[in-house]
Amino acid sequence: MAAKDDESMLAFLKREISVGLSYQIYKDCQQVLTQIPDNQSKAHKHLVGGIKFGLGAFNLMLSLMPPRILKLLNIFGYSGDREVGLALLHESASETHINNILSLLTLLFYYNYIYVAFGVEKVYNSATEDLFLVYLKKFLNCVIFKFFHACSSMLKGDFENAQLKLQECIFTQNEWKQVHHLCYWEFIWCHILLQDWRQAYHYANLLSQHSRWSKAIYMYSKAIILALLPSDFVKSASENMNSLFLKVESLKSSSVPIEKFVAEKGQRYGTTIGWFTAQPLLEFIYAWSGFRVMSKKNELISSWLSIIDKGEDLLQENPHKEYGTDDISLLNLLKGLCLKHLGKYSKAEYYFNRVIQKEKLLKYDHYLVPYTYYELGILHYLKGDYARATKNLDNVRNYKDYSKEARLQFRTHIALEQIAKEKMT
């Protein structure tokens, strides 16, 4: 085991030295630029734009490293400033050179995926959106731009336009099937969030048949959606929900971190009864930041809150002997989350505290308490109470060895960093 650890550390150090050398080359090029007279030649513009792209991408990437890795990187003198990185990428994307589109795509990926999963509440950047609209007009039939247009529409709560753009993305080309699969995944989320279970199942089924990215997640998606469909549809689809749940474990790989979580949940829901039918889906939505995506549409959040209320009533009437506290605590966390998005902070805090009060009674879902501390911290951040926000976020660091730990530690690091910056301004 020690030899393995030494090999892993050595491999890590080699990679970081390689990254550092690449980063240093860009910094050296930037230094050289200060000694070259500014001119308007194409070569000079390409050089300047390329350096801004490289430095911007490296700053952004290094700033997004998990805290534990950041400490190691700092030993080698590597550090990244997120704001500097984003500013450089925006400058690069705004100028005419061979790397401007790469700069824009980096920004689009960051704001549509990374920031949605790990950022602090604000979802989209207006300056990047304005720049993106310029490119959209210039490249009307670009499949990648159509795809990101759909993603940005979802983040604004315009799910109908998102679906329209995804259809256009599919019809525009037929060579890159992987692009179709990306669209199917986004379609699943559009239909799930709009509670159109049949269409959500349709796209989950397509992915399970044709995509190789994560068979475990696709199988689990089918099962959790199937739980909400009427029995006649399930019969016509010739599917068995319990069988689908139990298959997830065998499809798990080591390359997708969340697969461990869905495999454990697949075993739980495939071998037990008495759980609320929407419960696995609600948990899955939370794991993929779905409530945050819906946050622009209060009516959607309110609709999901009604589903959670119904589930809470059912579970309290017939609590599961073994999983009862875990199940109710999950719904309390999600209820608090919905109320937070609706601006009902006092009520949200009440339900978050109910989860924390039940900590010692939880048997399996120990991740609920640290995640609740995180949500409580963000709630106080939104209220402008940075002291209480910091206190709750610091509590997250007291927990170890729970599901999706690395993701939450990263989110907490980003949130605390944001609070520290706002305190200084």
SULQUIKA-V797182 format. One record per residue. N is the residue number from 0. SS is DSSP state (a for helix, b for strand, c for the rest). PSI is psi in whole degrees, -180 to 180 (NA if undefined). D_FIRST is the distance of its C-alpha to the first C-alpha in Angstrom with 2 decimals. Layout:
n->[N,N]
ss->[SS,SS]
psi->[PSI,PSI]
d_first->[D_FIRST,D_FIRST]
//
This chain:
n->[0,1,2,3,4,5,6,7,8,9,10,11,12,13,14,15,16,17,18,19,20,21,22,23,24,25,26,27,28,29,30,31,32,33,34,35,36,37,38,39,40,41,42,43,44,45,46,47,48,49,50,51,52,53,54,55,56,57,58,59,60,61,62,63,64,65,66,67,68,69,70,71,72,73,74,75,76,77,78,79,80,81,82,83,84,85,86,87,88,89,90,91,92,93,94,95,96,97,98,99,100,101,102,103,104,105,106,107,108,109,110,111,112,113,114,115,116,117,118,119,120,121,122,123,124,125,126,127,128,129,130,131,132,133,134,135,136,137,138,139,140,141,142,143,144,145,146,147,148,149,150,151,152,153,154,155,156,157,158,159,160,161,162,163,164,165,166,167,168,169,170,171,172,173,174,175,176,177,178,179,180,181,182,183,184,185,186,187,188,189,190,191,192,193,194,195,196,197,198,199,200,201,202,203,204,205,206,207,208,209,210,211,212,213,214,215,216,217,218,219,220,221,222,223,224,225,226,227,228,229,230,231,232,233,234,235,236,237,238,239,240,241,242,243,244,245,246,247,248,249,250,251,252,253,254,255,256,257,258,259,260,261,262,263,264,265,266,267,268,269,270,271,272,273,274,275,276,277,278,279,280,281,282,283,284,285,286,287,288,289,290,291,292,293,294,295,296,297,298,299,300,301,302,303,304,305,306,307,308,309,310,311,312,313,314,315,316,317,318,319,320,321,322,323,324,325,326,327,328,329,330,331,332,333,334,335,336,337,338,339,340,341,342,343,344,345,346,347,348,349,350,351,352,353,354,355,356,357,358,359,360,361,362,363,364,365,366,367,368,369,370,371,372,373,374,375,376,377,378,379,380,381,382,383,384,385,386,387,388,389,390,391,392,393,394,395,396,397,398,399,400,401,402,403,404,405,406,407,408,409,410,411,412,413,414,415,416,417,418,419,420,421,422,423,424]
ss->[c,a,a,a,a,a,a,a,a,a,a,a,a,a,a,a,a,a,a,a,a,a,a,a,a,a,a,a,a,a,a,a,a,c,c,c,c,c,c,c,c,a,a,a,a,a,a,a,a,a,a,a,a,a,a,a,a,a,a,a,a,a,a,c,c,c,a,a,a,a,a,a,a,a,a,c,c,c,c,c,c,a,a,a,a,a,a,a,a,a,a,a,a,a,c,c,c,c,c,a,a,a,a,a,a,a,a,a,a,a,a,a,a,a,a,a,a,a,c,c,c,c,c,c,c,a,a,a,a,a,a,a,a,a,a,a,a,a,c,c,c,c,a,a,a,a,a,a,a,a,a,a,a,a,a,c,c,c,a,a,a,a,a,a,a,a,a,a,a,a,a,a,c,c,c,c,a,a,a,a,a,a,a,a,a,a,a,a,a,a,a,a,a,c,c,c,a,a,a,a,a,a,a,a,a,a,a,a,a,a,c,c,c,c,a,a,a,a,a,a,a,a,a,a,a,a,c,c,c,c,a,a,a,a,a,a,c,c,c,c,a,a,a,a,a,a,a,a,a,a,a,c,c,c,c,c,c,a,a,a,a,a,a,a,a,a,a,a,a,a,a,c,c,c,c,c,c,c,a,a,a,a,a,a,a,a,a,c,c,a,a,a,a,a,c,c,c,a,a,a,a,a,a,a,a,a,a,a,a,a,a,a,a,a,a,a,a,c,c,c,c,c,c,a,a,a,a,a,a,a,a,a,a,a,a,a,a,a,a,a,a,c,c,c,a,a,a,a,a,a,a,a,a,a,a,a,a,c,a,a,a,c,c,c,c,c,a,a,a,a,a,a,a,a,a,a,a,a,a,a,a,a,a,c,c,a,a,a,a,a,a,a,a,a,a,a,c,c,c,c,c,c,c,c,a,a,a,a,a,a,a,a,a,a,a,a,a,a,a,a,a,a,a,a,c]
psi->[-43,-42,-40,-45,-41,-41,-41,-43,-40,-44,-41,-46,-40,-43,-44,-35,-41,-45,-44,-40,-41,-44,-42,-35,-44,-41,-37,-41,-39,-39,-41,-38,-35,-17,-3,130,136,133,171,19,155,-40,-41,-41,-42,-41,-49,-47,-39,-39,-42,-40,-48,-49,-38,-46,-43,-43,-44,-46,-47,-33,-19,3,144,150,-41,-38,-35,-39,-40,-41,-37,-29,-36,2,13,132,157,143,115,-45,-40,-45,-47,-39,-43,-41,-39,-42,-46,-42,-23,-12,167,107,176,-15,8,-38,-38,-38,-44,-43,-36,-43,-43,-43,-41,-50,-28,-19,-60,-49,-33,-39,-34,-12,-179,91,-56,138,-39,155,119,-36,-42,-39,-43,-43,-41,-40,-34,-44,-37,-42,-32,-36,75,-33,16,119,-43,-41,-38,-41,-48,-27,-42,-44,-44,-32,-40,-43,-20,-2,8,76,-29,-47,-36,-44,-38,-45,-34,-40,-44,-41,-41,-43,-22,-35,158,5,-43,93,-26,-33,-40,-42,-39,-42,-41,-41,-44,-35,-42,-47,-39,-49,-35,-50,-29,1,35,85,-37,-46,-36,-43,-40,-48,-32,-38,-41,-44,-40,-27,-35,-18,145,7,-55,92,-33,-46,-39,-41,-42,-39,-45,-44,-45,-29,-40,-30,-21,-2,151,154,-34,-35,-44,-41,-42,-28,-7,44,151,117,-48,-39,-41,-45,-44,-22,-22,-43,-43,-18,-4,138,179,-3,-16,107,-39,-10,-34,-41,-48,-28,-43,-43,-35,-41,-40,-52,-22,-16,-2,162,173,5,154,130,-31,-5,-49,-39,-42,-44,-38,-42,-44,-41,-31,20,29,-34,-33,-38,-36,-9,-18,-14,100,-35,-33,-46,-43,-38,-42,-32,-37,-39,-43,-42,-43,-43,-40,-42,-44,-43,-32,-31,-38,72,140,133,-41,-41,4,-51,-40,-44,-47,-38,-39,-48,-35,-40,-47,-34,-45,-39,-47,-44,-35,-46,-26,1,10,74,-40,-45,-40,-44,-37,-46,-34,-43,-31,-37,-48,-38,-25,10,-47,-13,-9,137,-33,-48,66,-14,-20,-38,-52,-37,-33,-41,-39,-50,-36,-38,-43,-37,-47,-32,-45,-31,-10,9,83,-29,-50,-33,-48,-41,-46,-39,-36,-31,-29,-36,-11,-5,142,158,51,167,139,38,-47,-41,-44,-39,-38,-46,-43,-43,-46,-43,-46,-37,-42,-43,-43,-40,-42,-28,-32,-21,NA]
d_first->[0.00,3.81,5.42,5.06,6.27,8.65,9.88,10.59,12.35,14.18,15.33,16.49,18.38,20.00,21.20,22.58,24.34,25.88,27.02,28.38,30.34,31.88,32.82,34.33,36.45,38.01,38.69,40.30,42.40,43.51,44.59,46.49,48.29,49.87,51.57,52.89,56.19,55.89,57.55,57.86,56.87,54.58,52.10,51.92,51.45,48.62,46.93,47.34,46.26,43.18,42.10,42.64,40.58,37.66,37.71,38.28,35.39,32.96,34.24,33.90,30.40,29.06,30.88,29.16,25.58,23.76,24.25,20.72,20.77,24.37,23.52,21.30,24.09,26.67,25.11,26.05,29.41,29.01,30.69,32.64,35.78,36.26,40.03,40.43,38.39,40.48,43.70,42.93,42.07,45.29,47.31,45.84,46.57,50.11,51.00,52.02,49.48,47.15,44.13,45.99,45.06,41.34,41.74,43.49,40.93,38.14,40.26,41.02,37.40,36.56,39.48,39.37,35.68,33.51,36.14,37.02,33.47,32.68,35.99,38.37,41.18,43.25,42.58,44.48,45.79,49.53,49.58,46.98,48.90,52.16,50.64,49.17,52.64,54.09,51.65,52.33,56.04,55.41,53.09,54.54,52.85,49.35,46.97,44.14,46.63,48.03,44.59,43.96,47.53,46.67,43.57,45.63,48.35,45.91,44.84,48.53,49.07,51.14,49.51,52.59,52.55,48.80,49.44,52.33,50.27,47.48,50.15,51.52,48.08,47.76,51.34,51.22,49.00,47.61,45.49,42.29,41.34,38.25,40.75,42.38,39.09,38.60,42.15,41.57,38.68,41.01,43.76,41.64,41.34,45.03,46.07,43.64,44.78,48.38,47.79,48.88,46.64,48.13,47.62,44.09,43.33,45.03,42.73,39.56,40.71,41.37,37.88,36.27,38.41,38.24,35.24,31.71,30.06,28.85,30.35,28.70,30.46,33.70,33.70,33.09,35.85,38.23,37.59,38.11,41.26,42.54,42.45,45.22,47.42,50.45,50.22,52.67,50.50,47.38,49.47,50.79,47.31,46.29,43.04,41.48,39.71,37.52,36.47,35.53,33.39,31.57,30.97,28.96,25.72,25.96,26.62,23.66,21.56,18.61,20.87,23.20,21.79,24.85,24.45,22.11,24.98,27.71,25.92,25.76,29.34,30.43,29.44,31.26,34.44,34.51,34.49,36.67,40.19,42.10,40.39,42.54,42.81,42.17,39.20,36.38,38.21,38.75,35.06,34.30,36.98,35.48,31.98,33.63,35.93,38.93,40.92,40.77,42.10,44.94,45.73,48.62,50.52,51.41,52.98,49.70,47.78,50.66,50.53,46.83,47.54,50.13,47.60,45.24,48.25,49.12,45.62,45.60,48.96,47.84,44.65,46.61,49.23,46.75,43.44,40.52,39.72,35.94,35.46,38.73,37.58,34.78,37.30,40.00,37.66,36.59,40.28,41.09,38.52,40.00,43.50,42.92,41.54,44.67,46.95,45.29,45.99,49.55,49.98,50.38,48.12,49.36,48.90,45.46,44.40,45.72,43.47,40.38,41.06,41.44,37.83,36.62,38.91,37.30,33.72,33.36,34.82,32.34,30.27,28.21,29.03,27.68,27.61,31.41,31.80,29.86,31.50,34.82,34.42,33.89,37.02,38.95,38.02,39.28,42.41,43.25,42.54,45.12,47.54,47.17,45.76,42.97,42.36,41.65,39.71,37.39,37.08,36.02,33.60,32.02,31.56,29.17,26.66,26.63,24.86,21.21,19.40,22.47,23.48,24.04,22.76,22.05,25.55,27.26,25.62,26.84,30.26,30.54,29.78,32.50,34.95,34.63,35.04,38.14,39.62,39.16,41.01,43.80,44.28,44.96,47.57]
//
